[in-house]
Amino acid sequence: NEIRFGNSQDWKMAYYNGGGLRLTAPNADEAVTIMGHASQAEGPQFRLTNQAAGATGGEIMFNKESASEADDDQIGKLSWQGYDAGNNPTRYADIVALSSDITEGKEAGTIKIRCAISKSDDSSSHSVYNAEMLTLGLADYGSDNIGPRVVVNNEGLPHDFMVKSNDEDYMFFVDG
């Protein structure tokens, strides 16, 4: 069972028993597995397979095209979501890419790695938000562009920071 499309009917989409839904490019050296079986022990997979003899691997490109580009536009995001003990959908982590500076000749990007943090207030209500734990890229504060930075715990949360080595658990430690 397959569906063929394209100018020469050379692209095909097919369901493979045990292999999920597969999209195959015209040269047959590139295949994208869109979804595997959920019953597999390791879960469904999204796989890019490159069987060409070159040195490059697969690529997922997030391409934002807009007539109103601006600094700090979100241009891509990967999210990980599951369910908490109360069966509520919860986003546990995400990686966000921003176009920090779109000025021609000064283009710069930022990657933010965020993790779910449980936040409770005095009324015993509970909420979860994704706190910015690691930021890599341009630190752009208004017109004062201060250049590339690596920032850990950008939100100033009371979390410790440590660097381990092969024989020291606390080679470098900051008490949050």
Contacts in CASP RR format, 6 or more apart in sequence:
PFRMAT RR
TARGET T0000
AUTHOR 0000-0000-0000
METHOD contacts of the structure
MODEL  1
NEIRFGNSQDWKMAYYNGGGLRLTAPNADEAVTIMGHASQAEGPQFRLTN
QAAGATGGEIMFNKESASEADDDQIGKLSWQGYDAGNNPTRYADIVALSS
DITEGKEAGTIKIRCAISKSDDSSSHSVYNAEMLTLGLADYGSDNIGPRV
VVNNEGLPHDFMVKSNDEDYMFFVDG
1 14 0 8 1.000
1 15 0 8 1.000
2 12 0 8 1.000
2 13 0 8 1.000
2 14 0 8 1.000
3 12 0 8 1.000
3 13 0 8 1.000
3 14 0 8 1.000
4 10 0 8 1.000
4 11 0 8 1.000
4 12 0 8 1.000
5 11 0 8 1.000
5 12 0 8 1.000
5 13 0 8 1.000
8 26 0 8 1.000
10 26 0 8 1.000
11 23 0 8 1.000
11 24 0 8 1.000
11 25 0 8 1.000
11 26 0 8 1.000
12 23 0 8 1.000
12 24 0 8 1.000
13 21 0 8 1.000
13 22 0 8 1.000
13 23 0 8 1.000
13 24 0 8 1.000
14 21 0 8 1.000
14 22 0 8 1.000
14 24 0 8 1.000
15 21 0 8 1.000
15 22 0 8 1.000
16 22 0 8 1.000
18 36 0 8 1.000
18 37 0 8 1.000
19 33 0 8 1.000
19 36 0 8 1.000
19 37 0 8 1.000
20 33 0 8 1.000
20 34 0 8 1.000
20 35 0 8 1.000
20 36 0 8 1.000
20 37 0 8 1.000
21 33 0 8 1.000
21 34 0 8 1.000
21 35 0 8 1.000
21 36 0 8 1.000
22 31 0 8 1.000
22 32 0 8 1.000
22 33 0 8 1.000
22 34 0 8 1.000
23 31 0 8 1.000
23 32 0 8 1.000
23 34 0 8 1.000
24 30 0 8 1.000
24 31 0 8 1.000
24 32 0 8 1.000
25 31 0 8 1.000
29 50 0 8 1.000
29 51 0 8 1.000
29 52 0 8 1.000
30 48 0 8 1.000
30 49 0 8 1.000
30 50 0 8 1.000
30 51 0 8 1.000
30 52 0 8 1.000
31 49 0 8 1.000
31 51 0 8 1.000
32 46 0 8 1.000
32 47 0 8 1.000
32 48 0 8 1.000
32 49 0 8 1.000
33 45 0 8 1.000
33 46 0 8 1.000
33 47 0 8 1.000
33 49 0 8 1.000
34 46 0 8 1.000
35 44 0 8 1.000
35 45 0 8 1.000
35 46 0 8 1.000
36 43 0 8 1.000
36 44 0 8 1.000
36 45 0 8 1.000
37 43 0 8 1.000
37 44 0 8 1.000
38 44 0 8 1.000
48 57 0 8 1.000
48 58 0 8 1.000
48 59 0 8 1.000
48 60 0 8 1.000
50 56 0 8 1.000
50 57 0 8 1.000
50 58 0 8 1.000
62 75 0 8 1.000
62 76 0 8 1.000
62 77 0 8 1.000
62 97 0 8 1.000
64 73 0 8 1.000
64 74 0 8 1.000
64 75 0 8 1.000
64 76 0 8 1.000
64 99 0 8 1.000
66 73 0 8 1.000
69 99 0 8 1.000
69 102 0 8 1.000
70 99 0 8 1.000
70 102 0 8 1.000
71 99 0 8 1.000
71 100 0 8 1.000
71 101 0 8 1.000
71 102 0 8 1.000
71 140 0 8 1.000
72 98 0 8 1.000
72 99 0 8 1.000
72 100 0 8 1.000
72 110 0 8 1.000
72 140 0 8 1.000
73 98 0 8 1.000
73 99 0 8 1.000
73 102 0 8 1.000
74 96 0 8 1.000
74 97 0 8 1.000
74 98 0 8 1.000
75 97 0 8 1.000
75 98 0 8 1.000
75 99 0 8 1.000
76 96 0 8 1.000
76 97 0 8 1.000
77 94 0 8 1.000
77 95 0 8 1.000
77 96 0 8 1.000
77 97 0 8 1.000
78 94 0 8 1.000
78 95 0 8 1.000
79 91 0 8 1.000
79 93 0 8 1.000
79 94 0 8 1.000
80 91 0 8 1.000
80 92 0 8 1.000
80 93 0 8 1.000
80 94 0 8 1.000
81 89 0 8 1.000
81 90 0 8 1.000
81 91 0 8 1.000
81 92 0 8 1.000
82 89 0 8 1.000
82 90 0 8 1.000
82 91 0 8 1.000
82 92 0 8 1.000
83 89 0 8 1.000
83 90 0 8 1.000
84 90 0 8 1.000
84 128 0 8 1.000
90 116 0 8 1.000
90 128 0 8 1.000
91 116 0 8 1.000
91 128 0 8 1.000
91 130 0 8 1.000
92 115 0 8 1.000
92 116 0 8 1.000
93 113 0 8 1.000
93 114 0 8 1.000
93 115 0 8 1.000
93 116 0 8 1.000
93 130 0 8 1.000
94 114 0 8 1.000
94 130 0 8 1.000
95 111 0 8 1.000
95 112 0 8 1.000
95 113 0 8 1.000
95 114 0 8 1.000
96 111 0 8 1.000
96 112 0 8 1.000
96 114 0 8 1.000
97 109 0 8 1.000
97 110 0 8 1.000
97 111 0 8 1.000
97 112 0 8 1.000
98 109 0 8 1.000
98 110 0 8 1.000
98 111 0 8 1.000
98 112 0 8 1.000
99 107 0 8 1.000
99 109 0 8 1.000
100 108 0 8 1.000
100 109 0 8 1.000
100 110 0 8 1.000
100 137 0 8 1.000
100 138 0 8 1.000
100 140 0 8 1.000
101 107 0 8 1.000
101 108 0 8 1.000
101 109 0 8 1.000
101 138 0 8 1.000
101 140 0 8 1.000
101 145 0 8 1.000
106 145 0 8 1.000
108 137 0 8 1.000
108 138 0 8 1.000
108 140 0 8 1.000
108 147 0 8 1.000
108 148 0 8 1.000
109 137 0 8 1.000
109 138 0 8 1.000
110 135 0 8 1.000
110 136 0 8 1.000
110 137 0 8 1.000
110 138 0 8 1.000
111 135 0 8 1.000
111 136 0 8 1.000
111 137 0 8 1.000
112 132 0 8 1.000
112 134 0 8 1.000
112 135 0 8 1.000
112 154 0 8 1.000
113 132 0 8 1.000
113 133 0 8 1.000
113 134 0 8 1.000
113 135 0 8 1.000
113 136 0 8 1.000
114 130 0 8 1.000
114 131 0 8 1.000
114 132 0 8 1.000
114 133 0 8 1.000
115 130 0 8 1.000
115 131 0 8 1.000
115 133 0 8 1.000
116 128 0 8 1.000
116 129 0 8 1.000
116 130 0 8 1.000
116 131 0 8 1.000
117 128 0 8 1.000
117 129 0 8 1.000
117 130 0 8 1.000
117 131 0 8 1.000
117 157 0 8 1.000
118 126 0 8 1.000
118 127 0 8 1.000
118 128 0 8 1.000
119 126 0 8 1.000
119 127 0 8 1.000
119 128 0 8 1.000
119 129 0 8 1.000
120 126 0 8 1.000
120 127 0 8 1.000
131 155 0 8 1.000
131 157 0 8 1.000
132 154 0 8 1.000
132 155 0 8 1.000
133 152 0 8 1.000
133 153 0 8 1.000
133 154 0 8 1.000
134 150 0 8 1.000
134 151 0 8 1.000
134 152 0 8 1.000
135 149 0 8 1.000
135 150 0 8 1.000
135 151 0 8 1.000
135 154 0 8 1.000
136 149 0 8 1.000
136 150 0 8 1.000
137 147 0 8 1.000
137 148 0 8 1.000
137 149 0 8 1.000
137 150 0 8 1.000
138 145 0 8 1.000
138 147 0 8 1.000
138 148 0 8 1.000
138 149 0 8 1.000
139 145 0 8 1.000
139 146 0 8 1.000
139 147 0 8 1.000
139 148 0 8 1.000
139 149 0 8 1.000
139 151 0 8 1.000
140 146 0 8 1.000
140 147 0 8 1.000
152 161 0 8 1.000
153 159 0 8 1.000
153 161 0 8 1.000
153 176 0 8 1.000
158 176 0 8 1.000
159 176 0 8 1.000
160 173 0 8 1.000
160 174 0 8 1.000
160 175 0 8 1.000
160 176 0 8 1.000
161 173 0 8 1.000
161 174 0 8 1.000
161 176 0 8 1.000
162 169 0 8 1.000
162 170 0 8 1.000
162 171 0 8 1.000
162 172 0 8 1.000
162 173 0 8 1.000
162 174 0 8 1.000
163 171 0 8 1.000
163 172 0 8 1.000
163 173 0 8 1.000
164 170 0 8 1.000
164 171 0 8 1.000
165 171 0 8 1.000
END
